[in-house]
């Protein structure tokens, strides 16, 4: 029998891999909870473009929570990288950059576009929507990610032209006036916001994703199409490069 120092398990609080505890991945736990909510919605509304204009109070709640989490995730990603010594190419274009890194001021969506597009070209990053009705990949373990060609989402594509993102604009409108903007709580906006969060999640936890040491459940909704499939960790998870 292998000793506890060599083998590992996962639960709702931590993620472990063979050899050692990696780290507490609280952002992954939050994302999985959001993902479970949209998967539950697919029990009632099929994941197909014909339904992307569907709106509801349930979708509104999920859009608000997802975009709020996107906001927090970007703040954390930028601060962590900057405090670790990373210099963003567009730092000079962000007002009060040092104050925002220190936490005495907050970054905004325009700052995210300047900093993250400049360094990571997020406008080019796409994810495959695995539960899409016409190209359903219900169990990611049965497929090789590189062989999948389904419904693709590029949640930051407008950033290439320096424009805002429709899903974020919907979120902002709902924050300010939910009653008037209720119909902007569309399934399409929810999916694009979740795709945005997934991409930020992979950037912040890149080493864990690429080593195949994150929960397989993370791929229930999306596959990253901006990495190359490298293989599997035994038969348990995906590795990327």
Phi and psi restraints in degrees (value plus and minus 20) as a CYANA .aco file:
   2 UNK   PHI     -95.6   -55.6
   2 UNK   PSI     126.9   166.9
   3 UNK   PHI     -94.7   -54.7
   3 UNK   PSI     139.2   179.2
   4 UNK   PHI     -78.7   -38.7
   4 UNK   PSI     -45.4    -5.4
   5 UNK   PHI     -94.1   -54.1
   5 UNK   PSI     -35.0     5.0
   6 UNK   PHI    -121.9   -81.9
   6 UNK   PSI     -52.5   -12.5
   7 UNK   PHI    -129.3   -89.3
   7 UNK   PSI     144.8   184.8
   8 UNK   PHI    -169.5  -129.5
   8 UNK   PSI     147.5   187.5
   9 UNK   PHI    -155.1  -115.1
   9 UNK   PSI     152.2   192.2
  10 UNK   PHI    -147.6  -107.6
  10 UNK   PSI     130.7   170.7
  11 UNK   PHI    -164.7  -124.7
  11 UNK   PSI    -186.4  -146.4
  12 UNK   PHI     -95.8   -55.8
  12 UNK   PSI     -27.3    12.7
  13 UNK   PHI    -125.8   -85.8
  13 UNK   PSI     -54.9   -14.9
  14 UNK   PHI    -159.3  -119.3
  14 UNK   PSI     143.2   183.2
  15 UNK   PHI    -145.1  -105.1
  15 UNK   PSI     107.8   147.8
  16 UNK   PHI    -138.8   -98.8
  16 UNK   PSI     136.9   176.9
  17 UNK   PHI    -154.8  -114.8
  17 UNK   PSI     148.6   188.6
  18 UNK   PHI     -78.7   -38.7
  18 UNK   PSI      97.5   137.5
  19 UNK   PHI     101.3   141.3
  19 UNK   PSI     -66.6   -26.6
  20 UNK   PHI    -188.6  -148.6
  20 UNK   PSI     141.6   181.6
  21 UNK   PHI     -92.5   -52.5
  21 UNK   PSI     104.8   144.8
  22 UNK   PHI     -92.8   -52.8
  22 UNK   PSI     -89.5   -49.5
  23 UNK   PHI    -195.9  -155.9
  23 UNK   PSI     145.7   185.7
  24 UNK   PHI     -95.1   -55.1
  24 UNK   PSI      97.9   137.9
  25 UNK   PHI    -127.3   -87.3
  25 UNK   PSI      52.8    92.8
  26 UNK   PHI     -83.2   -43.2
  26 UNK   PSI     -55.0   -15.0
  27 UNK   PHI     -84.5   -44.5
  27 UNK   PSI     -52.9   -12.9
  28 UNK   PHI     -87.6   -47.6
  28 UNK   PSI     -59.2   -19.2
  29 UNK   PHI     -81.9   -41.9
  29 UNK   PSI     -62.7   -22.7
  30 UNK   PHI     -82.3   -42.3
  30 UNK   PSI     -65.2   -25.2
  31 UNK   PHI     -82.0   -42.0
  31 UNK   PSI     -64.0   -24.0
  32 UNK   PHI     -80.7   -40.7
  32 UNK   PSI     -58.0   -18.0
  33 UNK   PHI     -83.9   -43.9
  33 UNK   PSI     -63.0   -23.0
  34 UNK   PHI     -83.4   -43.4
  34 UNK   PSI     -61.9   -21.9
  35 UNK   PHI     -81.9   -41.9
  35 UNK   PSI     -61.5   -21.5
  36 UNK   PHI     -81.2   -41.2
  36 UNK   PSI     -55.2   -15.2
  37 UNK   PHI     -87.6   -47.6
  37 UNK   PSI     -60.3   -20.3
  38 UNK   PHI     -92.6   -52.6
  38 UNK   PSI     -56.3   -16.3
  39 UNK   PHI     -82.5   -42.5
  39 UNK   PSI     -57.4   -17.4
  40 UNK   PHI     -84.9   -44.9
  40 UNK   PSI     -58.1   -18.1
  41 UNK   PHI     -82.1   -42.1
  41 UNK   PSI     -53.7   -13.7
  42 UNK   PHI     -86.0   -46.0
  42 UNK   PSI     -31.3     8.7
  43 UNK   PHI     -89.0   -49.0
  43 UNK   PSI     -43.4    -3.4
  44 UNK   PHI    -135.2   -95.2
  44 UNK   PSI     -49.6    -9.6
  45 UNK   PHI    -144.2  -104.2
  45 UNK   PSI      95.8   135.8
  46 UNK   PHI     -85.0   -45.0
  46 UNK   PSI     122.6   162.6
  47 UNK   PHI    -100.6   -60.6
  47 UNK   PSI      68.5   108.5
  48 UNK   PHI    -170.3  -130.3
  48 UNK   PSI     129.4   169.4
  49 UNK   PHI     -74.2   -34.2
  49 UNK   PSI     -51.7   -11.7
  50 UNK   PHI     -81.5   -41.5
  50 UNK   PSI     -41.7    -1.7
  51 UNK   PHI    -126.0   -86.0
  51 UNK   PSI     -15.8    24.2
  52 UNK   PHI     -87.8   -47.8
  52 UNK   PSI     -39.0     1.0
  53 UNK   PHI    -110.2   -70.2
  53 UNK   PSI     -18.1    21.9
  54 UNK   PHI     -81.6   -41.6
  54 UNK   PSI     116.6   156.6
  55 UNK   PHI    -155.0  -115.0
  55 UNK   PSI     134.6   174.6
  56 UNK   PHI    -187.7  -147.7
  56 UNK   PSI     149.5   189.5
  57 UNK   PHI     -83.0   -43.0
  57 UNK   PSI     -58.2   -18.2
  58 UNK   PHI     -84.8   -44.8
  58 UNK   PSI     -63.8   -23.8
  59 UNK   PHI     -86.6   -46.6
  59 UNK   PSI     -56.3   -16.3
  60 UNK   PHI     -80.4   -40.4
  60 UNK   PSI     -66.3   -26.3
  61 UNK   PHI     -80.8   -40.8
  61 UNK   PSI     -61.7   -21.7
  62 UNK   PHI     -88.6   -48.6
  62 UNK   PSI     -58.9   -18.9
  63 UNK   PHI     -83.6   -43.6
  63 UNK   PSI     -64.3   -24.3
  64 UNK   PHI     -80.8   -40.8
  64 UNK   PSI     -66.7   -26.7
  65 UNK   PHI     -86.7   -46.7
  65 UNK   PSI     -59.7   -19.7
  66 UNK   PHI     -88.2   -48.2
  66 UNK   PSI     -64.5   -24.5
  67 UNK   PHI     -88.7   -48.7
  67 UNK   PSI     -55.0   -15.0
  68 UNK   PHI     -83.3   -43.3
  68 UNK   PSI     -59.4   -19.4
  69 UNK   PHI     -89.7   -49.7
  69 UNK   PSI     -57.5   -17.5
  70 UNK   PHI     -78.0   -38.0
  70 UNK   PSI     -65.5   -25.5
  71 UNK   PHI     -77.2   -37.2
  71 UNK   PSI     -70.3   -30.3
  72 UNK   PHI     -83.1   -43.1
  72 UNK   PSI     -60.3   -20.3
  73 UNK   PHI     -85.1   -45.1
  73 UNK   PSI     -60.4   -20.4
  74 UNK   PHI     -87.2   -47.2
  74 UNK   PSI     -62.2   -22.2
  75 UNK   PHI     -75.6   -35.6
  75 UNK   PSI     -67.7   -27.7
  76 UNK   PHI     -86.0   -46.0
  76 UNK   PSI     -65.7   -25.7
  77 UNK   PHI     -78.8   -38.8
  77 UNK   PSI     -67.6   -27.6
  78 UNK   PHI     -85.6   -45.6
  78 UNK   PSI     -63.8   -23.8
  79 UNK   PHI     -85.6   -45.6
  79 UNK   PSI     -63.3   -23.3
  80 UNK   PHI     -80.4   -40.4
  80 UNK   PSI     -66.3   -26.3
  81 UNK   PHI     -86.6   -46.6
  81 UNK   PSI     -62.4   -22.4
  82 UNK   PHI     -85.3   -45.3
  82 UNK   PSI     -64.5   -24.5
  83 UNK   PHI     -88.5   -48.5
  83 UNK   PSI     -41.2    -1.2
  84 UNK   PHI    -105.7   -65.7
  84 UNK   PSI     -19.4    20.6
  85 UNK   PHI      85.8   125.8
  85 UNK   PSI     -19.8    20.2
  86 UNK   PHI     -94.2   -54.2
  86 UNK   PSI     116.4   156.4
  87 UNK   PHI    -128.2   -88.2
  87 UNK   PSI      98.0   138.0
  88 UNK   PHI     -97.2   -57.2
  88 UNK   PSI     121.9   161.9
  89 UNK   PHI     -82.3   -42.3
  89 UNK   PSI     -51.8   -11.8
  90 UNK   PHI    -128.0   -88.0
  90 UNK   PSI       4.6    44.6
  91 UNK   PHI     -74.8   -34.8
  91 UNK   PSI     -59.5   -19.5
  92 UNK   PHI     -87.2   -47.2
  92 UNK   PSI     -35.8     4.2
  93 UNK   PHI    -111.3   -71.3
  93 UNK   PSI     -22.2    17.8
  94 UNK   PHI    -127.0   -87.0
  94 UNK   PSI      96.1   136.1
  95 UNK   PHI     -83.2   -43.2
  95 UNK   PSI     119.8   159.8
  96 UNK   PHI      34.1    74.1
  96 UNK   PSI      20.8    60.8
  97 UNK   PHI     -76.7   -36.7
  97 UNK   PSI     -67.4   -27.4
  98 UNK   PHI     -85.5   -45.5
  98 UNK   PSI     -57.9   -17.9
  99 UNK   PHI     -84.1   -44.1
  99 UNK   PSI     -58.7   -18.7
 100 UNK   PHI     -89.6   -49.6
 100 UNK   PSI     -57.1   -17.1
 101 UNK   PHI     -84.9   -44.9
 101 UNK   PSI     -58.6   -18.6
 102 UNK   PHI     -92.0   -52.0
 102 UNK   PSI     -37.7     2.3
 103 UNK   PHI      76.0   116.0
 103 UNK   PSI     -20.4    19.6
 104 UNK   PHI    -102.9   -62.9
 104 UNK   PSI     -27.7    12.3
 105 UNK   PHI    -165.0  -125.0
 105 UNK   PSI     145.2   185.2
 106 UNK   PHI    -131.7   -91.7
 106 UNK   PSI     120.9   160.9
 107 UNK   PHI     -91.0   -51.0
 107 UNK   PSI     135.6   175.6
 108 UNK   PHI    -141.7  -101.7
 108 UNK   PSI     159.0   199.0
 109 UNK   PHI     -81.3   -41.3
 109 UNK   PSI     -57.8   -17.8
 110 UNK   PHI     -82.0   -42.0
 110 UNK   PSI     -56.7   -16.7
 111 UNK   PHI     -84.9   -44.9
 111 UNK   PSI     -61.9   -21.9
 112 UNK   PHI     -79.2   -39.2
 112 UNK   PSI     -63.0   -23.0
 113 UNK   PHI     -82.8   -42.8
 113 UNK   PSI     -66.1   -26.1
 114 UNK   PHI     -81.4   -41.4
 114 UNK   PSI     -69.3   -29.3
 115 UNK   PHI     -97.9   -57.9
 115 UNK   PSI     -66.2   -26.2
 116 UNK   PHI    -101.2   -61.2
 116 UNK   PSI     -53.9   -13.9
 117 UNK   PHI     -88.3   -48.3
 117 UNK   PSI     -59.4   -19.4
 118 UNK   PHI     -81.8   -41.8
 118 UNK   PSI     -58.1   -18.1
 119 UNK   PHI    -117.6   -77.6
 119 UNK   PSI     -51.2   -11.2
 120 UNK   PHI    -139.5   -99.5
 120 UNK   PSI     -23.1    16.9
 121 UNK   PHI      26.3    66.3
 121 UNK   PSI      38.2    78.2
 122 UNK   PHI     -82.8   -42.8
 122 UNK   PSI     -42.8    -2.8
 123 UNK   PHI     -81.5   -41.5
 123 UNK   PSI     -40.2    -0.2
 124 UNK   PHI    -114.5   -74.5
 124 UNK   PSI     -27.1    12.9
 125 UNK   PHI    -106.4   -66.4
 125 UNK   PSI     108.9   148.9
 126 UNK   PHI    -142.0  -102.0
 126 UNK   PSI     133.6   173.6
 127 UNK   PHI    -146.4  -106.4
 127 UNK   PSI     129.9   169.9
 128 UNK   PHI    -108.2   -68.2
 128 UNK   PSI     110.4   150.4
 129 UNK   PHI    -105.5   -65.5
 129 UNK   PSI      77.6   117.6
 130 UNK   PHI     -83.7   -43.7
 130 UNK   PSI     -56.7   -16.7
 131 UNK   PHI    -105.4   -65.4
 131 UNK   PSI      -8.9    31.1
 132 UNK   PHI     -80.2   -40.2
 132 UNK   PSI     113.1   153.1
 133 UNK   PHI     -76.6   -36.6
 133 UNK   PSI     -63.0   -23.0
 134 UNK   PHI    -104.4   -64.4
 134 UNK   PSI     -25.8    14.2
 135 UNK   PHI    -168.3  -128.3
 135 UNK   PSI      44.6    84.6
 136 UNK   PHI    -100.5   -60.5
 136 UNK   PSI     104.7   144.7
 137 UNK   PHI    -139.4   -99.4
 137 UNK   PSI      60.6   100.6
 138 UNK   PHI     -94.6   -54.6
 138 UNK   PSI     -45.6    -5.6
 139 UNK   PHI    -149.9  -109.9
 139 UNK   PSI      76.6   116.6
 140 UNK   PHI     -75.6   -35.6
 140 UNK   PSI     -46.3    -6.3
 141 UNK   PHI     -85.4   -45.4
 141 UNK   PSI     -37.9     2.1
 142 UNK   PHI    -105.1   -65.1
 142 UNK   PSI     -22.5    17.5
 143 UNK   PHI    -151.1  -111.1
 143 UNK   PSI     134.8   174.8
 144 UNK   PHI    -111.0   -71.0
 144 UNK   PSI     100.7   140.7
 145 UNK   PHI     -73.9   -33.9
 145 UNK   PSI     -57.3   -17.3
 146 UNK   PHI     -86.8   -46.8
 146 UNK   PSI     -42.9    -2.9
 147 UNK   PHI    -106.5   -66.5
 147 UNK   PSI     -28.1    11.9
 148 UNK   PHI    -102.7   -62.7
 148 UNK   PSI     109.8   149.8
 149 UNK   PHI    -156.5  -116.5
 149 UNK   PSI      68.1   108.1
 150 UNK   PHI    -137.9   -97.9
 150 UNK   PSI    -156.1  -116.1
 151 UNK   PHI    -109.0   -69.0
 151 UNK   PSI     100.5   140.5
 152 UNK   PHI    -122.6   -82.6
 152 UNK   PSI     122.7   162.7
 153 UNK   PHI    -143.6  -103.6
 153 UNK   PSI     112.0   152.0
 154 UNK   PHI    -142.0  -102.0
 154 UNK   PSI      67.3   107.3
 155 UNK   PHI     -88.7   -48.7
 155 UNK   PSI     -35.6     4.4
 156 UNK   PHI    -131.1   -91.1
 156 UNK   PSI      -5.0    35.0
 157 UNK   PHI     -78.8   -38.8
 157 UNK   PSI     -50.2   -10.2
 158 UNK   PHI     -88.0   -48.0
 158 UNK   PSI     -38.6     1.4
 159 UNK   PHI     -85.2   -45.2
 159 UNK   PSI     -45.2    -5.2
 160 UNK   PHI     -80.1   -40.1
 160 UNK   PSI     -50.3   -10.3
 161 UNK   PHI    -120.2   -80.2
 161 UNK   PSI     -10.3    29.7
 162 UNK   PHI      54.4    94.4
 162 UNK   PSI      -1.4    38.6
 163 UNK   PHI    -116.1   -76.1
 163 UNK   PSI     147.9   187.9
 164 UNK   PHI    -101.0   -61.0
 164 UNK   PSI     155.9   195.9
 165 UNK   PHI    -126.0   -86.0
 165 UNK   PSI     109.5   149.5
 166 UNK   PHI     -74.5   -34.5
 166 UNK   PSI     -58.0   -18.0
 167 UNK   PHI     -87.0   -47.0
 167 UNK   PSI     -54.0   -14.0
 168 UNK   PHI     -93.2   -53.2
 168 UNK   PSI     -58.2   -18.2
 169 UNK   PHI     -83.7   -43.7
 169 UNK   PSI     -57.2   -17.2
 170 UNK   PHI     -82.9   -42.9
 170 UNK   PSI     -64.2   -24.2
 171 UNK   PHI     -80.0   -40.0
 171 UNK   PSI     -66.3   -26.3
 172 UNK   PHI     -82.2   -42.2
 172 UNK   PSI     -62.8   -22.8
 173 UNK   PHI     -82.5   -42.5
 173 UNK   PSI     -60.6   -20.6
 174 UNK   PHI     -86.8   -46.8
 174 UNK   PSI     -56.7   -16.7
 175 UNK   PHI     -80.8   -40.8
 175 UNK   PSI     -59.9   -19.9
 176 UNK   PHI    -104.6   -64.6
 176 UNK   PSI     -50.8   -10.8
 177 UNK   PHI    -178.3  -138.3
 177 UNK   PSI      68.0   108.0
 178 UNK   PHI     -85.5   -45.5
 178 UNK   PSI     -56.6   -16.6
 179 UNK   PHI     -87.2   -47.2
 179 UNK   PSI     -64.2   -24.2
 180 UNK   PHI     -94.7   -54.7
 180 UNK   PSI     -49.8    -9.8
 181 UNK   PHI    -127.8   -87.8
 181 UNK   PSI      -2.7    37.3
 182 UNK   PHI     -72.4   -32.4
 182 UNK   PSI     -58.2   -18.2
 183 UNK   PHI     -93.9   -53.9
 183 UNK   PSI     -24.9    15.1
 184 UNK   PHI    -103.1   -63.1
 184 UNK   PSI     -26.7    13.3
 185 UNK   PHI    -100.7   -60.7
 185 UNK   PSI      43.6    83.6
 186 UNK   PHI    -111.3   -71.3
 186 UNK   PSI     134.5   174.5
 187 UNK   PHI     -76.7   -36.7
 187 UNK   PSI     -60.7   -20.7
 188 UNK   PHI     -78.6   -38.6
 188 UNK   PSI     -64.9   -24.9
 189 UNK   PHI     -85.0   -45.0
 189 UNK   PSI     -57.8   -17.8
 190 UNK   PHI     -83.6   -43.6
 190 UNK   PSI     -66.4   -26.4
 191 UNK   PHI     -83.1   -43.1
 191 UNK   PSI     -61.2   -21.2
 192 UNK   PHI     -88.5   -48.5
 192 UNK   PSI     -56.7   -16.7
 193 UNK   PHI     -87.8   -47.8
 193 UNK   PSI     -59.0   -19.0
 194 UNK   PHI     -85.5   -45.5
 194 UNK   PSI     -58.7   -18.7
 195 UNK   PHI     -83.6   -43.6
 195 UNK   PSI     -59.0   -19.0
 196 UNK   PHI     -82.5   -42.5
 196 UNK   PSI     -64.0   -24.0
 197 UNK   PHI     -83.2   -43.2
 197 UNK   PSI     -62.7   -22.7
 198 UNK   PHI     -79.0   -39.0
 198 UNK   PSI     -63.4   -23.4
 199 UNK   PHI     -84.2   -44.2
 199 UNK   PSI     -65.1   -25.1
 200 UNK   PHI     -82.9   -42.9
 200 UNK   PSI     -58.9   -18.9
 201 UNK   PHI     -80.0   -40.0
 201 UNK   PSI     -62.5   -22.5
 202 UNK   PHI     -89.5   -49.5
 202 UNK   PSI     -50.6   -10.6
 203 UNK   PHI     -90.2   -50.2
 203 UNK   PSI     -61.7   -21.7
 204 UNK   PHI     -92.1   -52.1
 204 UNK   PSI     -52.4   -12.4
 205 UNK   PHI    -136.6   -96.6
 205 UNK   PSI      19.0    59.0
 206 UNK   PHI     -77.8   -37.8
 206 UNK   PSI     -64.0   -24.0
 207 UNK   PHI     -81.7   -41.7
 207 UNK   PSI     -61.9   -21.9
 208 UNK   PHI     -88.1   -48.1
 208 UNK   PSI     -62.2   -22.2
 209 UNK   PHI     -82.6   -42.6
 209 UNK   PSI     -68.3   -28.3
 210 UNK   PHI     -88.6   -48.6
 210 UNK   PSI     -47.7    -7.7
 211 UNK   PHI    -102.1   -62.1
 211 UNK   PSI     -27.9    12.1
 212 UNK   PHI      56.3    96.3
 212 UNK   PSI       8.7    48.7
 213 UNK   PHI    -130.9   -90.9
 213 UNK   PSI       2.0    42.0
 214 UNK   PHI    -126.7   -86.7
 214 UNK   PSI     145.0   185.0
 215 UNK   PHI     -81.6   -41.6
 215 UNK   PSI     115.3   155.3
 216 UNK   PHI     -81.5   -41.5
 216 UNK   PSI     -46.0    -6.0
 217 UNK   PHI     -79.7   -39.7
 217 UNK   PSI     -42.9    -2.9
 218 UNK   PHI     -80.7   -40.7
 218 UNK   PSI     -39.3     0.7
 219 UNK   PHI    -119.9   -79.9
 219 UNK   PSI     -10.4    29.6
 220 UNK   PHI     -81.2   -41.2
 220 UNK   PSI     -52.7   -12.7
 221 UNK   PHI    -122.8   -82.8
 221 UNK   PSI     -63.0   -23.0
 222 UNK   PHI    -154.5  -114.5
 222 UNK   PSI     130.9   170.9
 223 UNK   PHI    -133.3   -93.3
 223 UNK   PSI     118.3   158.3
 224 UNK   PHI     -93.8   -53.8
 224 UNK   PSI     108.7   148.7
 225 UNK   PHI    -121.0   -81.0
 225 UNK   PSI     -13.7    26.3
 226 UNK   PHI    -121.2   -81.2
 226 UNK   PSI     -21.8    18.2
 227 UNK   PHI    -135.0   -95.0
 227 UNK   PSI     143.6   183.6
 228 UNK   PHI    -121.7   -81.7
 228 UNK   PSI     110.4   150.4
 229 UNK   PHI     -85.0   -45.0
 229 UNK   PSI     107.5   147.5
 230 UNK   PHI    -125.2   -85.2
 230 UNK   PSI     -46.7    -6.7
 231 UNK   PHI     128.4   168.4
 231 UNK   PSI    -185.4  -145.4
 232 UNK   PHI    -142.4  -102.4
 232 UNK   PSI     131.6   171.6
 233 UNK   PHI    -104.3   -64.3
 233 UNK   PSI      80.3   120.3
 234 UNK   PHI      33.8    73.8
 234 UNK   PSI    -144.1  -104.1
 235 UNK   PHI    -134.9   -94.9
 235 UNK   PSI      -2.1    37.9
 236 UNK   PHI    -117.4   -77.4
 236 UNK   PSI     -48.6    -8.6
 237 UNK   PHI    -184.0  -144.0
 237 UNK   PSI     154.2   194.2
 238 UNK   PHI    -117.4   -77.4
 238 UNK   PSI     126.7   166.7
 239 UNK   PHI    -137.3   -97.3
 239 UNK   PSI     130.4   170.4
 240 UNK   PHI    -154.7  -114.7
 240 UNK   PSI     142.1   182.1
